[in-house]
Amino acid sequence: MSRVLVVDDSQFVRLRTAKLLREHGHEVLEASNGREALEVYRRERPDLVLLDITMPEMDGLTALREILAADAGARVVMCTALAQKATVLEAIKVGAKDFLVKPFEPERVLQSVERWGSPR
């Protein structure tokens, strides 16, 4: 299964997402902001990153750019609230593979992880 880095400043969202992914056989890494995500990504090289957009210290769009600068082949799925549609479109242009809308539908999360998270 995949190694997935779940990045969100909400501990509840991270725990809920991590639980879902672990129940389906995925290994989960966690980060609470973009800066921490970049550090974990560089160290662990997960198969996929689920990256929130609005976070303290480093927002998701900046983290996306930094992760792709470190690894052009990185696979990142952005996580967003509906109000952030323009930012999602920007993220797709930058190189995000997909996006998930909060609150997450479990089936949609699993579908995106299965599509983009296969080990390289």
C-alpha distance (Angstrom), angle and dihedral (degrees) to the residues before:
residue distance angle dihedral
M1 . . .
S2 3.79 . .
R3 3.80 133.0 .
V4 3.80 104.8 -132.8
L5 3.80 127.6 -170.0
V6 3.82 109.8 -150.0
V7 3.81 111.8 -159.0
D8 3.80 120.6 -172.0
D9 3.80 134.1 129.2
S10 3.81 88.8 -137.3
Q11 3.79 109.5 87.1
F12 3.81 89.3 -160.5
V13 3.82 92.0 56.7
R14 3.81 91.5 47.0
L15 3.80 92.9 48.9
R16 3.81 93.7 46.2
T17 3.80 93.3 47.1
A18 3.80 93.5 43.7
K19 3.82 91.1 50.3
L20 3.81 91.6 51.5
L21 3.80 92.8 48.6
R22 3.82 94.5 45.5
E23 3.80 90.5 49.8
H24 3.81 86.5 58.6
G25 3.79 94.9 49.4
H26 3.80 101.8 -97.0
E27 3.79 125.1 136.4
V28 3.81 110.6 -125.7
L29 3.80 131.5 -152.4
E30 3.80 120.5 -176.2
A31 3.80 139.1 -150.0
S32 3.80 129.9 176.0
N33 3.82 99.5 -151.7
G34 3.79 142.3 13.1
R35 3.79 95.8 -94.5
E36 3.80 91.9 52.8
A37 3.82 89.5 45.0
L38 3.79 91.3 56.1
E39 3.82 91.2 50.2
V40 3.81 92.7 48.6
Y41 3.81 91.6 44.8
R42 3.80 93.4 52.3
R43 3.81 91.7 47.5
E44 3.82 100.8 40.6
R45 3.85 106.2 25.0
P46 3.82 95.3 -149.6
D47 3.80 120.7 -159.6
L48 3.81 92.2 -119.5
V49 3.80 140.1 10.8
L50 3.82 123.0 -148.2
L51 3.81 99.7 -159.0
D52 3.80 127.3 -169.2
I53 3.80 115.7 -144.4
T54 3.81 103.8 -145.5
M55 3.80 112.1 55.8
P56 3.81 139.1 132.6
E57 3.82 124.3 -101.8
M58 3.82 94.3 18.1
D59 3.79 124.0 13.9
G60 3.79 122.5 -134.6
L61 3.80 96.5 -104.8
T62 3.81 91.8 54.3
A63 3.81 90.5 44.6
L64 3.81 89.7 50.4
R65 3.80 90.9 54.3
E66 3.81 91.8 47.0
I67 3.81 93.7 47.8
L68 3.81 91.4 49.4
A69 3.81 90.2 47.6
A70 3.82 88.5 54.2
D71 3.82 93.3 44.0
A72 3.81 119.9 11.9
G73 3.81 88.9 -165.3
A74 3.80 94.8 56.9
R75 3.78 115.3 130.8
V76 3.78 113.0 -141.1
V77 3.81 129.9 176.4
M78 3.79 114.8 -164.5
C79 3.80 121.0 -136.4
T80 3.76 117.7 -151.2
A81 3.75 150.2 159.5
L82 3.80 115.6 -114.8
A83 3.81 92.7 -105.8
Q84 3.81 91.2 66.7
K85 3.81 97.8 66.9
A86 3.83 95.1 127.7
T87 3.80 90.7 51.6
V88 3.81 90.6 50.4
L89 3.80 90.3 53.1
E90 3.80 89.3 50.5
A91 3.82 89.9 49.9
I92 3.81 91.4 51.8
K93 3.81 89.6 51.0
V94 3.82 89.9 50.4
G95 3.80 91.5 51.7
A96 3.81 112.8 -82.6
K97 3.81 111.0 147.4
D98 3.80 99.2 -146.4
F99 3.78 143.4 -20.7
L100 3.79 136.4 -127.0
V101 3.80 124.0 -152.6
K102 3.81 120.9 -137.1
P103 2.91 130.4 -94.2
F104 3.79 85.6 51.1
E105 3.76 123.6 -131.6
P106 3.82 103.2 -140.1
E107 3.81 92.9 -138.8
R108 3.81 91.2 53.3
V109 3.82 92.0 50.4
L110 3.80 91.5 50.6
Q111 3.80 91.7 45.7
S112 3.81 91.9 54.0
V113 3.81 93.1 45.0
E114 3.80 91.2 49.9
R115 3.80 91.5 48.7
W116 3.81 99.0 45.0
G117 3.80 106.1 18.8
S118 3.79 103.5 68.7
P119 3.80 110.6 132.1
R120 3.79 111.9 -97.4
